[in-house]
Amino acid sequence: MTKSSSHKNNLSDQELVNCFKETGEKSCVGELFIRYKHLVYGVCMKYLADEDESQDVQMQVFEKLLKDLHRHDIIQFKSWLYTVSKNECLMFIRSRKNKRAKEVEMHKDLSVSMESDLSMHQQGITETEYQLRAMENKLEELDEKQRRCLELFYLELKCYKEVVALTGFSLNEVKSYIQNGKRNLKILMMNRKNV
């Protein structure tokens, strides 16, 4: 029961769902994506209020469909898709809050480790200057890709898209290099404290 892509746009949502369940043809989900990407993006913007994050979650929703359509009996695809989109946004917000809490914790850890160093007071250097100097020194010890992404993101205040454009890395690579670089920088700073 293979349907040509020109005929798929004439099928109802339910027929496309059934076609995908029966044949596994991703083009059936592709047609649903074409029909409802604006709806999913709108839901994402409502909850996330960020274009890049909304596009990321929009793609996650449609990737999720490839798995979930086989497992669920869907009567009203559009309303089911709205619910899936909303739930993905809420999960993303939770993970973002957890990530921000970890970043705040990392900053506190770095601050505590540097406060104990008396040399900054003896040299008349402010705490912020001292932290920046220490971090810049430790940045040099990171892997080149992690160091470059951290410098662009935090020191030059570039957004993810700009870092992607400047480095040629994919968005997922940039996010990974930043996350791993922060973790490694924290470890290096904590080791400095313990020396």
CYANA upper distance limits for C-alpha pairs under 8 A (distance plus 0.5 A):
  1 MET  CA     19 CYS  CA      8.17
  1 MET  CA     23 THR  CA      7.67
  2 THR  CA     19 CYS  CA      8.47
  2 THR  CA     23 THR  CA      7.56
  3 LYS  CA      7 HIS  CA      6.87
  3 LYS  CA      8 LYS  CA      6.97
  4 SER  CA      8 LYS  CA      6.98
  5 SER  CA      9 ASN  CA      7.67
  5 SER  CA     27 SER  CA      7.57
  6 SER  CA     10 ASN  CA      8.40
  7 HIS  CA     11 LEU  CA      7.49
  8 LYS  CA     16 LEU  CA      7.75
  8 LYS  CA     28 CYS  CA      7.44
  8 LYS  CA     31 GLU  CA      7.40
  9 ASN  CA     31 GLU  CA      7.09
 11 LEU  CA     15 GLU  CA      6.26
 11 LEU  CA     16 LEU  CA      6.74
 12 SER  CA     16 LEU  CA      6.78
 13 ASP  CA     17 VAL  CA      6.74
 13 ASP  CA     32 LEU  CA      7.52
 13 ASP  CA     77 PHE  CA      6.96
 14 GLN  CA     18 ASN  CA      6.63
 14 GLN  CA     74 ILE  CA      8.40
 14 GLN  CA     75 ILE  CA      7.85
 14 GLN  CA     76 GLN  CA      8.22
 14 GLN  CA     77 PHE  CA      7.41
 15 GLU  CA     19 CYS  CA      6.43
 16 LEU  CA     20 PHE  CA      6.66
 16 LEU  CA     28 CYS  CA      5.82
 16 LEU  CA     29 VAL  CA      7.71
 16 LEU  CA     31 GLU  CA      8.33
 16 LEU  CA     32 LEU  CA      7.93
 17 VAL  CA     21 LYS  CA      6.72
 17 VAL  CA     28 CYS  CA      7.54
 17 VAL  CA     29 VAL  CA      7.92
 17 VAL  CA     69 LEU  CA      7.53
 18 ASN  CA     22 GLU  CA      6.56
 19 CYS  CA     23 THR  CA      6.37
 19 CYS  CA     24 GLY  CA      7.90
 19 CYS  CA     25 GLU  CA      7.85
 19 CYS  CA     28 CYS  CA      7.17
 20 PHE  CA     24 GLY  CA      5.14
 20 PHE  CA     25 GLU  CA      5.79
 20 PHE  CA     26 LYS  CA      7.26
 20 PHE  CA     28 CYS  CA      6.11
 20 PHE  CA     29 VAL  CA      7.43
 20 PHE  CA     69 LEU  CA      8.47
 21 LYS  CA     69 LEU  CA      7.51
 21 LYS  CA     70 HIS  CA      6.24
 25 GLU  CA     29 VAL  CA      8.16
 26 LYS  CA     30 GLY  CA      6.64
 26 LYS  CA     66 LEU  CA      8.07
 27 SER  CA     31 GLU  CA      6.64
 28 CYS  CA     32 LEU  CA      7.07
 29 VAL  CA     33 PHE  CA      6.59
 29 VAL  CA     62 PHE  CA      8.30
 29 VAL  CA     65 LEU  CA      8.02
 29 VAL  CA     66 LEU  CA      7.76
 30 GLY  CA     34 ILE  CA      6.78
 31 GLU  CA     35 ARG  CA      6.82
 32 LEU  CA     36 TYR  CA      6.55
 33 PHE  CA     37 LYS  CA      5.71
 33 PHE  CA     62 PHE  CA      7.37
 36 TYR  CA     40 VAL  CA      6.84
 36 TYR  CA     78 LYS  CA      8.38
 37 LYS  CA     41 TYR  CA      6.48
 37 LYS  CA     58 GLN  CA      7.80
 38 HIS  CA     42 GLY  CA      6.48
 39 LEU  CA     43 VAL  CA      6.81
 39 LEU  CA     82 TYR  CA      8.10
 40 VAL  CA     44 CYS  CA      6.69
 40 VAL  CA     58 GLN  CA      6.45
 40 VAL  CA     61 VAL  CA      8.42
 40 VAL  CA     81 LEU  CA      8.21
 40 VAL  CA     82 TYR  CA      7.32
 40 VAL  CA     85 SER  CA      6.53
 41 TYR  CA     45 MET  CA      6.62
 41 TYR  CA     54 SER  CA      6.60
 41 TYR  CA     55 GLN  CA      7.19
 41 TYR  CA     58 GLN  CA      6.27
 42 GLY  CA     46 LYS  CA      6.64
 43 VAL  CA     47 TYR  CA      6.94
 43 VAL  CA     82 TYR  CA      7.88
 43 VAL  CA     85 SER  CA      7.19
 43 VAL  CA     86 LYS  CA      7.00
 44 CYS  CA     48 LEU  CA      6.15
 44 CYS  CA     49 ALA  CA      7.85
 44 CYS  CA     54 SER  CA      5.38
 44 CYS  CA     55 GLN  CA      8.37
 44 CYS  CA     57 VAL  CA      7.46
 44 CYS  CA     58 GLN  CA      7.44
 44 CYS  CA     85 SER  CA      7.60
 44 CYS  CA     86 LYS  CA      7.73
 44 CYS  CA     89 CYS  CA      6.63
 45 MET  CA     49 ALA  CA      5.07
 45 MET  CA     50 ASP  CA      6.68
 45 MET  CA     51 GLU  CA      7.30
 45 MET  CA     54 SER  CA      6.17
 47 TYR  CA     86 LYS  CA      8.23
 47 TYR  CA     89 CYS  CA      6.89
 47 TYR  CA     90 LEU  CA      8.10
 48 LEU  CA     53 GLU  CA      7.44
 48 LEU  CA     54 SER  CA      6.92
 48 LEU  CA     89 CYS  CA      7.45
 48 LEU  CA     93 ILE  CA      7.83
 49 ALA  CA     54 SER  CA      7.97
 50 ASP  CA     54 SER  CA      6.40
 51 GLU  CA     55 GLN  CA      6.65
 52 ASP  CA     56 ASP  CA      6.76
 53 GLU  CA     57 VAL  CA      6.67
 54 SER  CA     58 GLN  CA      6.42
 55 GLN  CA     59 MET  CA      6.83
 56 ASP  CA     60 GLN  CA      6.87
 57 VAL  CA     61 VAL  CA      6.64
 57 VAL  CA     88 GLU  CA      7.46
 57 VAL  CA     89 CYS  CA      7.34
 57 VAL  CA     92 PHE  CA      8.20
 58 GLN  CA     62 PHE  CA      7.14
 58 GLN  CA     85 SER  CA      8.05
 59 MET  CA     63 GLU  CA      6.66
 60 GLN  CA     64 LYS  CA      6.49
 60 GLN  CA     88 GLU  CA      8.45
 61 VAL  CA     65 LEU  CA      6.88
 61 VAL  CA     84 VAL  CA      7.64
 61 VAL  CA     85 SER  CA      6.61
 61 VAL  CA     88 GLU  CA      7.39
 62 PHE  CA     66 LEU  CA      7.44
 63 GLU  CA     67 LYS  CA      7.94
 64 LYS  CA     68 ASP  CA      6.54
 65 LEU  CA     69 LEU  CA      5.98
 66 LEU  CA     70 HIS  CA      8.04
 67 LYS  CA     71 ARG  CA      7.72
 68 ASP  CA     72 HIS  CA      6.76
 69 LEU  CA     73 ASP  CA      8.11
 69 LEU  CA     74 ILE  CA      8.29
 74 ILE  CA     80 TRP  CA      7.63
 76 GLN  CA     80 TRP  CA      6.65
 77 PHE  CA     81 LEU  CA      6.41
 78 LYS  CA     82 TYR  CA      6.75
 79 SER  CA     83 THR  CA      6.88
 80 TRP  CA     84 VAL  CA      6.77
 81 LEU  CA     85 SER  CA      6.53
 82 TYR  CA     86 LYS  CA      6.65
 83 THR  CA     87 ASN  CA      6.64
 84 VAL  CA     88 GLU  CA      6.68
 85 SER  CA     89 CYS  CA      6.76
 86 LYS  CA     90 LEU  CA      6.79
 87 ASN  CA     91 MET  CA      6.69
 88 GLU  CA     92 PHE  CA      6.62
 89 CYS  CA     93 ILE  CA      6.65
 90 LEU  CA     94 ARG  CA      6.75
 91 MET  CA     95 SER  CA      6.76
 92 PHE  CA     96 ARG  CA      6.53
 93 ILE  CA     97 LYS  CA      6.63
 94 ARG  CA     98 ASN  CA      6.78
 95 SER  CA     99 LYS  CA      6.58
 96 ARG  CA    100 ARG  CA      6.63
 97 LYS  CA    101 ALA  CA      6.61
 98 ASN  CA    102 LYS  CA      6.75
 99 LYS  CA    103 GLU  CA      6.78
100 ARG  CA    104 VAL  CA      6.70
101 ALA  CA    105 GLU  CA      6.65
102 LYS  CA    106 MET  CA      6.54
103 GLU  CA    107 HIS  CA      6.69
104 VAL  CA    108 LYS  CA      6.74
105 GLU  CA    109 ASP  CA      6.64
106 MET  CA    110 LEU  CA      6.64
106 MET  CA    186 LYS  CA      7.41
107 HIS  CA    111 SER  CA      6.57
108 LYS  CA    112 VAL  CA      6.58
109 ASP  CA    113 SER  CA      6.68
110 LEU  CA    114 MET  CA      6.79
110 LEU  CA    131 GLN  CA      8.49
110 LEU  CA    186 LYS  CA      7.52
110 LEU  CA    189 MET  CA      7.27
110 LEU  CA    190 MET  CA      7.77
111 SER  CA    115 GLU  CA      6.56
111 SER  CA    131 GLN  CA      8.03
112 VAL  CA    116 SER  CA      7.31
113 SER  CA    117 ASP  CA      8.05
113 SER  CA    189 MET  CA      8.09
113 SER  CA    190 MET  CA      7.15
113 SER  CA    193 LYS  CA      6.11
114 MET  CA    127 GLU  CA      8.27
114 MET  CA    130 TYR  CA      8.38
114 MET  CA    131 GLN  CA      7.30
114 MET  CA    193 LYS  CA      7.71
115 GLU  CA    127 GLU  CA      7.92
118 LEU  CA    122 GLN  CA      6.95
119 SER  CA    123 GLN  CA      6.57
120 MET  CA    124 GLY  CA      6.65
120 MET  CA    125 ILE  CA      5.60
120 MET  CA    126 THR  CA      7.37
120 MET  CA    127 GLU  CA      7.46
120 MET  CA    130 TYR  CA      6.94
121 HIS  CA    125 ILE  CA      6.65
121 HIS  CA    126 THR  CA      7.92
125 ILE  CA    129 GLU  CA      6.87
125 ILE  CA    130 TYR  CA      6.78
126 THR  CA    130 TYR  CA      6.67
127 GLU  CA    131 GLN  CA      6.59
128 THR  CA    132 LEU  CA      6.68
129 GLU  CA    133 ARG  CA      6.66
130 TYR  CA    134 ALA  CA      6.58
131 GLN  CA    135 MET  CA      6.50
132 LEU  CA    136 GLU  CA      6.48
133 ARG  CA    137 ASN  CA      6.70
134 ALA  CA    138 LYS  CA      6.79
134 ALA  CA    189 MET  CA      8.34
135 MET  CA    139 LEU  CA      6.45
135 MET  CA    185 LEU  CA      8.10
135 MET  CA    189 MET  CA      7.87
136 GLU  CA    140 GLU  CA      7.29
137 ASN  CA    141 GLU  CA      7.97
138 LYS  CA    142 LEU  CA      7.61
138 LYS  CA    185 LEU  CA      7.17
138 LYS  CA    188 LEU  CA      7.07
138 LYS  CA    189 MET  CA      7.59
139 LEU  CA    147 ARG  CA      6.32
139 LEU  CA    185 LEU  CA      7.25
140 GLU  CA    147 ARG  CA      7.51
142 LEU  CA    146 GLN  CA      6.90
142 LEU  CA    147 ARG  CA      6.11
142 LEU  CA    181 GLY  CA      7.49
142 LEU  CA    184 ASN  CA      7.77
142 LEU  CA    185 LEU  CA      7.75
143 ASP  CA    147 ARG  CA      6.55
143 ASP  CA    181 GLY  CA      8.41
144 GLU  CA    148 ARG  CA      6.56
145 LYS  CA    149 CYS  CA      6.75
145 LYS  CA    177 TYR  CA      7.12
146 GLN  CA    150 LEU  CA      6.60
146 GLN  CA    177 TYR  CA      5.16
146 GLN  CA    178 ILE  CA      6.51
146 GLN  CA    180 ASN  CA      7.67
146 GLN  CA    181 GLY  CA      5.45
147 ARG  CA    151 GLU  CA      6.60
147 ARG  CA    181 GLY  CA      7.24
148 ARG  CA    152 LEU  CA      6.74
149 CYS  CA    153 PHE  CA      6.47
149 CYS  CA    163 VAL  CA      7.12
149 CYS  CA    167 THR  CA      8.36
149 CYS  CA    174 VAL  CA      7.02
149 CYS  CA    177 TYR  CA      7.02
149 CYS  CA    178 ILE  CA      6.43
150 LEU  CA    154 TYR  CA      6.19
150 LEU  CA    155 LEU  CA      7.79
150 LEU  CA    177 TYR  CA      8.30
150 LEU  CA    178 ILE  CA      6.11
150 LEU  CA    181 GLY  CA      7.32
150 LEU  CA    182 LYS  CA      8.11
151 GLU  CA    155 LEU  CA      5.41
151 GLU  CA    156 GLU  CA      6.78
152 LEU  CA    156 GLU  CA      5.29
152 LEU  CA    157 LEU  CA      6.72
152 LEU  CA    158 LYS  CA      6.09
152 LEU  CA    163 VAL  CA      6.86
153 PHE  CA    157 LEU  CA      5.43
153 PHE  CA    158 LYS  CA      5.27
153 PHE  CA    159 CYS  CA      6.79
153 PHE  CA    160 TYR  CA      7.76
153 PHE  CA    163 VAL  CA      7.37
153 PHE  CA    178 ILE  CA      8.45
154 TYR  CA    158 LYS  CA      7.75
158 LYS  CA    162 GLU  CA      6.22
158 LYS  CA    163 VAL  CA      6.72
159 CYS  CA    163 VAL  CA      6.84
160 TYR  CA    164 VAL  CA      6.69
160 TYR  CA    171 LEU  CA      7.44
160 TYR  CA    174 VAL  CA      7.66
160 TYR  CA    175 LYS  CA      8.10
161 LYS  CA    165 ALA  CA      6.73
161 LYS  CA    171 LEU  CA      7.76
162 GLU  CA    166 LEU  CA      6.56
163 VAL  CA    167 THR  CA      6.45
163 VAL  CA    174 VAL  CA      7.63
164 VAL  CA    168 GLY  CA      5.93
164 VAL  CA    169 PHE  CA      5.82
164 VAL  CA    170 SER  CA      6.50
164 VAL  CA    171 LEU  CA      6.49
164 VAL  CA    174 VAL  CA      7.08
165 ALA  CA    169 PHE  CA      8.16
169 PHE  CA    173 GLU  CA      6.38
169 PHE  CA    174 VAL  CA      6.65
170 SER  CA    174 VAL  CA      6.73
171 LEU  CA    175 LYS  CA      6.74
172 ASN  CA    176 SER  CA      6.59
173 GLU  CA    177 TYR  CA      6.51
174 VAL  CA    178 ILE  CA      6.62
175 LYS  CA    179 GLN  CA      6.59
176 SER  CA    180 ASN  CA      6.45
177 TYR  CA    181 GLY  CA      6.12
178 ILE  CA    182 LYS  CA      6.56
179 GLN  CA    183 ARG  CA      6.90
180 ASN  CA    184 ASN  CA      6.58
181 GLY  CA    185 LEU  CA      6.40
182 LYS  CA    186 LYS  CA      6.61
183 ARG  CA    187 ILE  CA      6.87
184 ASN  CA    188 LEU  CA      6.69
185 LEU  CA    189 MET  CA      6.59
186 LYS  CA    190 MET  CA      6.57
187 ILE  CA    191 ASN  CA      6.60
188 LEU  CA    192 ARG  CA      6.73
189 MET  CA    193 LYS  CA      6.93
190 MET  CA    194 ASN  CA      6.93
191 ASN  CA    195 VAL  CA      6.76
